[in-house]
């Protein structure tokens, strides 16, 4: 087996491990459960705007 093939097989195994780690991550799990991205982003936008408003009020007081 040539050195190039060995190097590519090693890289393949490394990438497979990384994919498994990503799929097992909490972030991937969360992202994978989002059914409607428009709704998700609209809800997130609303939450962030509310947080900003709350922080602004605290700073002004």
Residue pairs with C-beta under 8 A, 6 or more apart in sequence:
22 28
34 40
